[in-house]
Amino acid sequence: MSKIVFVGANHAGTAAINTVLDNYKDKEVVVFDRNSNISFLGCGMALWIGNVIDGPEGLFYSSKEKMEAKGATVHMETEIENIDFDNKVIIGRDKNGNEVKESYDKLILATGSLPISPNIPGKDLDNVQFVKLYQDAAQTIERLNNPNIKNVTVIGAGYIGVELAEAFERHGKNVTLLDLASTCLERYYDRPFTEMMEKNLRDHNINTRFGEKVVELKGNGKVEKVVTDKGEIDADMVVLAIGFIPNTFLGKDKLETIGNGAYKVNLKGETSVKDVYAIGDCATIYDNARQETNYIALATNAVRSGIVAAYNACGTEIESIGVQGSNGISIYGLNMVSTGLTVNSAKQFGYEVEYTEFEDTQKPAFMKHNNNDVKLRIVYEKGSRRILGAQMASRQDISMGIHMFSLAIQEKVTIDKLKLLDLFFLPHFNQPYNYITMSALSAK
């Protein structure tokens, strides 16, 4: 019986482990994870922190017990420290300090990512923290229940920072959202969309301060102020949400990596070392919009990469079909979704692009109930006219619409093909001349 060893058991790891356990009863599965829990949905943290959901229980979809019931051997709170690739052995220590050694036939690394820890004086003060793990979220809630914590500053205005700002405001805190960038969510949206979110945040009493560099965190034991290059902000609690880096300490001198340190893998999830795979946030993935290997850390990508690598590790050869980086956010009822490249990111990557934009109500004007505006931007390459990306915003649920654009990018659909796409009409759902058709028809 061949043995597959997993290092890491969150989204990518869980998907890969279950794929092996459910389909290959002849494989021995051994799992190591340094945490005390498995499969925590970090994307639901802000919902829990903001009291939108009752508690964290629903944010877990697997466990040590579930995996062991399927036949796996699972070691929690065990840190893997080294890999002997020549002899196919991993070495680590359990929570009691005892050395652990395990041989493998195939090794799947699912070590995830780590929050970026900025070099800011005062970052070690009390009430300064990251929010990534279950334990982080639990600690955050405990601190929010302290009436002495009135002013909360979130440093970083990406998805997690914006979601946490909303969650803290729902606790009645005075919230400041701070970023060096000139706007929020700029990685995923162009300016007309980020302006919508900026206004949405300000309308809900969140103080937005963009284009400011954090210089220092001040306090006597506990944080009291955030000092930027443009002034000071009172802060009883600071959350660092600057971003993440791949957790690729293991085998970093042996496994090939890309510029940000992520393990470089092929379409099968294989690393540069035979019989070693890497999945999820620690590894690269193929980007269909750019048509090249990229780093896109999303839970959905992690799950897909885990499934692909698991099949290949078990001898069933399949390849990833690539991803588009589809994503979304919902803040105070404003829903925004995007996939592929924005105008700004496309230009940064050297594409000559055009875009087309349209805004209208989702349904005909005579449909008075639940009929809000939808804003759509489609980004396409000027020469080939291939669709490279799309962004949508509305107070409707427009989430399913972005899936069509994700498929369009994957299949290299042109903006011209989209003009006459067969889209059905019914007043309950859309308009006869709907925003997708009208946006495509306005393309130059």
Buried (B, 14 or more C-beta within 10 A) or exposed (E): EEBBBBBBBBBBBBBBBBBBBEEBEEBBBBBBBBBEBBBBBBBBBBBBBBEEBEEBEEBBEBBBEBBBEEEBBBBBBBEBEEBEBEEBBBEBBBEEEEEBEBEBBBBBBBBBBBBEEEEBEBBEBEBBBBBBBBEBBBBBBEBBEEEEBEBBBBBBBBBBBBBBBBBBBBBEBBBBBBBBBEBBBBBBBBBBBBEBBBEBBEEBEBBBBBEBEBBEBBBEEBBBBBBBEEEEBEBBBBBBBBBBBBBBEBBEEEBEBBEEBBBBBBBBBBBBBEBBBBBBBBBBBBBBBBEEBBBBBBBBBBBBBBBBBBBBBBEEEBEBEBBBBBBBBBBBEBBBBBBBBBBBBBEEBEBEBBBBBBBBBBBBEEBEEEBBEBBBBBBBBEEEBBBBBBBBBBBBEBBEBBEBBBBBBBEBBBBEBBBEEEBEEEEEEBBEBBBBBBBBBEBE
